[in-house]
């Protein structure tokens, strides 16, 4: 059969691109297609190590699982792991090639287009259908000339685009129309329709807005997805963490306080604890939030020294030591474990 691809882009970050891509991978798999996910570039501290020892973003791993296939680094050829405000470790095809500042990486990124294209072509030769995920918004006008993950990728793959918007945060019509207005004419032609995500309430109340969108953009709303809380998929970044989304789902007896480091990494490791009915897991930012937990966890970090300095600066360092001296168990993971050392 003829090879095909479909791209999921969004009006912004955290609108639901990753989970919709995963859902489509599962749907196409159940329809009998050999389907595979792809994201040219990911920025995340929640990473995964493949069977071959390569590192990639967890979102594409979940999507691969939904497709019923083994994850490989070709599915996420470029992974950026932030180390500070303007610096990231750059992982290419699963291997680190160095740490780069924002300006240097923007100039270097042009050299990675060949890597992205070759990874995509390898997957295309193996599967019937590739579901491609974009990143952030396709209309960051200051970045478009160096884009390798949104409309540039859609052009490279000759992929039709579905645009996802989040109604829960408000401003869904403005975000869709604004995005369309900022796209070039050829880019607008690639957009085949919209998906409105995280809807709560009566769909009939939304209908006039859907009619307005169709009239204004000449594009259809292809689906309205309800807000859900019962599907658990690893997050790419800490946006949801900052919004308090990952505090415990239960009010269990065992109180676990996870220190929310500024550069926290792989925080989704704690999701199994979060779902345990006997555990109340919470993320702590300030010392007054610690209380008297049964367990304190200092998680991994991409910058151990900077985050240790932060703990001392805000008073969490001394608060943790005080609770430890009174018998509260403290566990450190990766960088957090290094912080527990004496020298």
PyMOL commands that set and color helices and strands:
alter all, ss='L'
color gray80, all
select helices_A, chain A and resi 17-30+58-67+73-76+102-124+144-146+151-157+172-182+185-190+203-217+239-242+267-274+287-289+304-314+316-325+335-339
alter helices_A, ss='H'
color red, helices_A
select strands_A, chain A and resi 4-10+35-38+41-43+47-49+55-57+78-84+87-92+95-101+129-137+160-166+191-199+221-226+254-259+264-265+279-284+295-298+300-301+329-332
alter strands_A, ss='S'
color yellow, strands_A
deselect
rebuild
show_as cartoon
